[in-house]
């Protein structure tokens, strides 16, 4: 750490889980190891708050309660917006006081509904805010009203949008400085040579058969049903291919529809549900390659990086982050249309390259270590933070 390095204050909900939790812990551990001072300000007394304290990170429990969400649809959306603004006004004083007491040089925020609060607090504390965007700023609002509001907020409150990919940063639109920082993961945690703790037999998977995995929440936007349809379209071209779905919920309308679809296509014995798991490493070890079939643009895709780090090449819908992180034909394969037919064509490429899976997997891990390890992530983060503290938001270009 350099004497002038800014001390970041991380504004969190306390309820972070899955990829966001792992990314936050990895970054915090690396910063602490580099000698940086950092603090977490938690809105709620939840599991992640407790976990950070157990890891001996400095945590301040704000006691301001849960922030209102950003609702969708008509008057509900307007009402939620007004409730959120009232919450920001009441909570900003508390966050600013913590920032001043800690001597924060930057306030770091992730969630879109907390950006306004972080920006208000930053203005009161006299420090800039870094918004590390977890998702794209989507459409669906008349005249791109949401993008206009975010851009106005960023200009007014010295907020720097930082995408988790170049694509994510670009969705804020023109007129505000911005940049991007790819997320990183722990290459030692996601180590394909770790001793196995789960066997294919225990997971209900056949030995010797090719197994594709989708690691992530089971919901329509993740496209699990489209992959089942794609396998059905391949027929004899993938007659021994199994699909391993790691994540939840495994009950409910969508999960049931996947089972019904698999049954109608004669694939019931080749579609497997693992459920939610705390550490997916053991599940990655059971598959030959993975799939990211997200239908809409994937902002970044931590599971994409995890797969490559685990030496598993990956088939992706190349829209958003995966188009930047996966090298087509080298660390995985691109599909440019999220239809079952396009995924079937992609799976055909995958199966034709079966003999090359080990080589592709080796290149995938090399690529992930070079570009997406937690060390690379943290080093880039520290560079951006130093520049933000020294030059302010205007030190960055409007070019992402």
C-alpha positions in Angstrom: 0.0 0.0 0.0 1.1 3.5 -0.8 0.7 6.2 1.8 -1.8 8.1 -0.5 -3.9 5.1 -1.3 -7.6 5.7 -0.6 -9.4 3.6 1.9 -12.6 2.2 0.4 -15.9 2.0 2.2 -18.0 -0.8 0.8 -21.7 -0.2 1.1 -23.4 -3.6 1.2 -26.9 -5.0 1.9 -25.6 -7.8 4.2 -27.5 -10.4 2.1 -25.0 -10.9 -0.7 -24.8 -14.5 -1.9 -23.2 -16.7 -4.6 -21.0 -14.9 -7.1 -21.3 -11.4 -5.6 -20.4 -12.8 -2.2 -17.3 -14.7 -3.6 -16.2 -11.7 -5.6 -16.5 -9.3 -2.6 -14.6 -11.6 -0.3 -11.8 -12.2 -2.8 -11.3 -8.5 -3.5 -11.4 -7.7 0.2 -8.9 -10.4 1.1 -6.5 -9.3 -1.6 -6.7 -5.6 -0.6 -6.1 -6.5 3.0 -3.2 -8.6 2.0 -1.7 -5.6 0.1 -2.0 -3.5 3.2 -5.0 -1.5 2.3 -7.5 -0.2 4.9 -11.1 -1.0 4.1 -14.4 -1.1 5.8 -17.9 -2.6 5.1 -21.0 -0.6 5.9 -23.9 -3.1 6.1 -27.5 -2.0 5.8 -28.9 -5.1 7.4 -27.7 -7.6 10.0 -27.7 -10.6 7.7 -25.5 -13.6 7.0 -22.9 -11.9 4.9 -22.4 -9.3 7.6 -21.7 -12.0 10.1 -19.3 -13.8 7.7 -17.3 -10.6 7.2 -16.9 -10.1 10.9 -15.8 -13.7 11.3 -13.2 -13.1 8.7 -12.0 -10.1 10.8 -12.9 -7.4 8.4 -14.0 -4.1 9.8 -17.8 -3.9 9.6 -20.2 -1.2 10.7 -23.8 -2.2 11.1 -25.8 0.8 9.9 -29.1 -0.3 11.3 -31.1 1.5 8.6 -33.0 -1.5 7.3 -33.5 -2.8 3.8 -33.5 -0.4 0.9 -36.7 -0.4 -1.3 -36.3 -2.3 -4.5 -36.7 -0.9 -8.0 -40.1 -2.3 -9.0 -41.3 -2.8 -12.5 -44.5 -1.7 -14.0 -46.6 1.5 -14.0 -47.6 3.1 -10.8 -45.7 0.5 -8.7 -42.5 1.7 -10.3 -43.2 5.3 -9.5 -44.1 4.5 -5.9 -41.0 2.4 -5.4 -38.9 5.3 -6.8 -40.4 7.8 -4.4 -39.9 5.4 -1.4 -36.3 4.8 -2.4 -35.6 8.5 -2.6 -37.0 9.0 0.9 -34.9 6.2 2.2 -31.8 7.7 0.6 -32.4 11.0 2.4 -32.8 9.4 5.8 -29.9 6.9 5.4 -27.3 9.1 3.7 -26.4 11.0 6.9 -25.5 7.7 8.6 -23.4 6.4 5.7 -21.6 9.7 5.4 -20.8 9.8 9.1 -19.3 6.3 8.9 -17.3 7.3 5.8 -15.9 10.4 7.7 -15.2 8.4 10.9 -13.3 5.7 8.9 -11.5 8.2 6.8 -12.8 6.7 3.5 -11.3 8.0 0.3 -14.0 6.4 -1.9 -17.4 4.8 -1.4 -17.9 1.6 -3.3 -21.4 0.5 -4.1 -22.7 -2.4 -6.2 -26.5 -2.6 -6.3 -28.4 -0.2 -8.5 -31.0 0.7 -5.8 -28.1 1.8 -3.6 -26.3 4.0 -6.1 -28.3 7.1 -5.1 -27.7 6.6 -1.4 -24.0 6.0 -1.9 -23.7 9.2 -4.1 -25.6 11.3 -1.6 -23.4 10.0 1.2 -20.2 10.6 -0.9 -21.2 14.2 -1.5 -21.8 14.7 2.2 -18.5 13.1 3.1 -16.6 14.9 0.3 -15.4 11.7 -1.5 -16.3 10.2 -4.9 -18.4 7.1 -5.4 -17.4 4.0 -7.5 -20.4 2.1 -8.8 -19.2 -1.4 -9.7 -22.2 -2.3 -11.9 -23.4 -5.9 -11.5 -25.9 -5.7 -14.3 -26.5 -3.7 -17.5 -28.8 -0.7 -17.4 -31.6 -2.1 -19.5 -34.3 -0.7 -21.6 -38.0 -0.9 -20.9 -38.5 2.7 -19.8 -39.9 5.4 -22.2 -37.3 7.6 -23.7 -34.6 5.6 -21.9 -35.6 7.5 -18.7 -33.7 5.2 -16.4 -30.5 5.7 -18.2 -31.0 9.4 -18.2 -31.7 9.4 -14.5 -28.5 7.4 -13.8 -26.4 9.7 -16.0 -27.8 12.7 -14.2 -27.1 11.2 -10.8 -23.6 10.3 -11.8 -22.8 13.8 -13.0 -24.4 15.5 -10.0 -22.9 13.3 -7.3 -19.4 12.4 -8.6 -20.3 8.7 -9.3 -18.0 6.7 -11.6 -19.8 3.8 -13.3 -17.5 0.9 -13.5 -18.8 -2.0 -15.6 -18.0 -5.6 -14.8 -17.4 -5.8 -18.6 -16.9 -3.3 -21.3 -20.4 -4.1 -22.5 -22.0 -3.4 -19.1 -20.3 0.0 -18.8 -21.5 0.9 -22.3 -25.1 0.5 -21.3 -25.1 3.6 -19.1 -24.9 5.6 -22.4 -23.0 8.6 -23.5 -22.3 11.7 -21.6 -20.6 10.4 -18.4 -17.1 9.2 -17.7 -17.0 5.4 -17.2 -14.6 2.4 -17.2 -14.7 -1.3 -16.5 -13.0 -3.9 -14.3 -13.4 -7.6 -15.0 -14.2 -9.6 -11.9 -11.8 -12.2 -10.8 -11.9 -15.5 -8.9 -9.5 -17.4 -6.7 -7.4 -19.8 -8.9 -6.5 -21.8 -5.8 -10.2 -22.3 -4.8 -11.2 -23.1 -8.3 -8.4 -25.6 -8.8 -9.3 -28.6 -11.1 -6.7 -30.7 -9.4 -8.2 -30.4 -5.9 -9.0 -33.8 -4.4 -12.5 -34.8 -5.5 -15.2 -34.9 -2.9 -18.0 -36.1 -5.1 -18.2 -38.9 -7.7 -20.3 -39.2 -10.7 -22.0 -42.2 -9.2 -23.0 -40.2 -6.2 -24.4 -37.4 -8.4 -26.3 -39.9 -10.6 -24.1 -39.3 -13.6 -22.8 -42.1 -15.8 -19.1 -42.8 -16.0 -17.7 -42.4 -19.5 -20.5 -40.4 -21.0 -20.0 -36.8 -22.0 -21.6 -34.4 -19.4 -22.4 -30.7 -20.0 -23.1 -28.5 -16.9 -25.0 -25.4 -16.4 -24.1 -23.8 -13.1 -26.5 -21.0 -11.9 -30.0 -20.3 -10.8 -32.7 -22.3 -12.5 -34.9 -19.6 -14.1 -36.1 -18.8 -17.6 -33.5 -16.1 -18.3 -30.7 -18.7 -17.9 -32.0 -20.8 -20.8 -31.9 -24.3 -19.3 -35.0 -25.3 -21.3 -33.4 -24.2 -24.5 -30.5 -26.5 -24.0 -32.8 -29.4 -23.3 -34.5 -28.6 -26.6 -31.2 -28.3 -28.4 -30.1 -31.7 -27.2 -33.4 -33.1 -28.4 -32.8 -31.5 -31.8 -29.4 -33.2 -32.1 -30.9 -36.7 -31.9 -28.2 -39.3 -32.6 -25.6 -36.5 -32.8 -25.6 -36.4 -29.0 -27.3 -39.6 -28.0 -25.0 -40.1 -25.0 -24.8 -36.4 -23.9 -26.0 -35.7 -20.3 -27.0 -32.3 -18.9 -26.2 -31.5 -15.2 -28.1 -28.5 -13.8 -26.4 -27.1 -10.7 -28.4 -24.6 -8.8 -31.9 -23.9 -7.6 -34.8 -23.8 -7.2 -35.3 -27.4 -8.3 -39.0 -27.2 -7.5 -41.6 -24.8 -9.0 -43.1 -24.0 -12.4 -40.0 -23.5 -14.4 -38.1 -26.5 -13.0 -41.2 -28.7 -13.5 -41.4 -27.5 -17.1 -37.9 -28.6 -17.7 -38.7 -32.1 -16.4 -41.8 -32.2 -18.5 -39.9 -31.1 -21.6 -37.1 -33.7 -21.0 -39.7 -36.4 -20.6 -41.5 -35.4 -23.8 -38.2 -35.6 -25.7 -37.2 -38.9 -24.2 -34.4 -37.2 -22.2 -35.5 -37.8 -18.6 -32.6 -40.1 -17.8 -30.1 -37.5 -19.3 -31.2 -34.3 -17.4 -30.0 -34.2 -13.8 -30.7 -31.7 -11.1 -28.0 -31.2 -8.4 -29.8 -28.4 -6.5 -28.1 -25.5 -4.7 -24.5 -26.1 -3.6 -22.3 -23.9 -1.4 -19.1 -24.7 -3.3 -19.5 -25.7 -7.0 -15.9 -26.9 -7.4 -16.8 -30.5 -6.9 -19.6 -30.2 -9.4 -17.3 -28.7 -12.1 -15.0 -31.7 -11.6 -17.8 -34.0 -12.8 -18.5 -32.3 -16.1 -16.6 -32.2 -19.4 -17.7 -28.8 -20.5 -20.2 -26.1 -19.4 -22.8 -23.9 -20.9 -23.9 -20.4 -20.3 -27.2 -20.1 -22.1 -28.5 -16.8 -20.7 -31.1 -15.5 -23.1 -30.6 -11.7 -22.5 -27.2 -10.1 -22.3 -25.0 -11.5 -19.6 -23.3 -8.6 -17.8 -20.2 -10.6 -17.0 -20.8 -14.2 -16.0 -18.8 -15.5 -13.1 -19.7 -19.1 -13.8 -18.1 -18.6 -17.2 -14.8 -17.7 -15.6 -15.2 -20.4 -13.0 -15.6 -23.0 -15.7 -12.5 -21.9 -17.6 -10.5 -21.8 -14.3 -11.7 -25.3 -13.7 -10.2 -26.3 -17.0 -13.6 -26.8 -18.6 -14.2 -25.2 -22.0 -17.6 -23.4 -22.2 -20.3 -22.9 -24.8 -21.8 -19.3 -24.4 -24.4 -17.1 -25.9 -21.9 -14.4 -26.9 -23.8 -11.3 -25.9 -22.4 -9.1 -23.2 -19.5 -10.3 -21.0 -19.1 -13.8 -22.4 -18.3 -12.3 -25.9 -15.3 -10.6 -24.2 -14.2 -13.4 -21.9 -14.5 -16.5 -24.0 -12.2 -17.0 -27.0 -14.2 -18.8 -29.7 -12.6 -22.0 -30.7 -9.8 -21.6 -28.1 -11.3 -21.6 -24.6 -14.9 -22.4 -25.7 -17.4 -21.7 -28.4 -19.7 -18.8 -29.3 -23.4 -18.9 -30.2 -24.8 -15.7 -31.5 -28.5 -16.4 -31.2 -30.1 -17.9 -28.1 -32.5 -20.1 -30.0 -32.6 -23.9 -29.5 -31.6 -24.3 -33.1 -28.5 -22.1 -32.6 -27.6 -23.9 -29.4 -28.0 -27.2 -31.2 -25.5 -26.0 -33.8 -23.1 -24.9 -31.0 -23.4 -28.3 -29.3 -22.7 -30.0 -32.6 -19.4 -28.0 -32.8 -18.7 -29.0 -29.2 -19.3 -32.7 -29.8 -17.2 -32.6 -33.0 -14.3 -31.2 -31.0 -14.6 -33.9 -28.3 -11.0 -35.0 -28.8 -9.8 -31.4 -28.2 -11.6 -30.9 -24.9 -8.5 -31.4 -22.8 -6.4 -29.0 -24.9 -9.2 -26.4 -24.9 -9.5 -26.8 -21.1 -5.9 -26.2 -20.6 -6.0 -23.0 -22.7 -9.2 -21.9 -20.8 -7.4 -22.1 -17.4 -4.4 -20.3 -18.8 -6.6 -17.6 -20.1 -8.6 -17.3 -16.9 -5.5 -16.9 -14.8 -4.0 -14.3 -17.2 -7.2 -12.2 -17.4 -9.6 -13.1 -14.6 -7.8 -14.1 -11.5 -8.5 -12.3 -8.2 -5.0 -10.9 -8.4 -5.6 -9.3 -11.8 -9.0 -8.1 -10.6 -7.6 -6.5 -7.5 -4.6 -4.9 -9.2 -6.9 -3.3 -11.8 -9.3 -2.2 -9.0 -6.5 -0.6 -7.1 -5.3 1.3 -10.2 -8.9 2.7 -10.8 -9.3 3.6 -7.1 -6.0 5.5 -7.1 -6.9 7.4 -10.2 -10.4 8.2 -9.0 -9.1 9.5 -5.7 -6.4 11.6 -7.4 -8.2 12.9 -10.4 -11.8 12.5 -9.6 -14.5 11.2 -12.0 -13.4 13.6 -14.8 -10.1 11.7 -14.9 -11.9 8.9 -16.9 -13.0 9.1 -20.5 -16.6 8.6 -21.8 -15.4 5.8 -24.0 -16.4 2.4 -22.5 
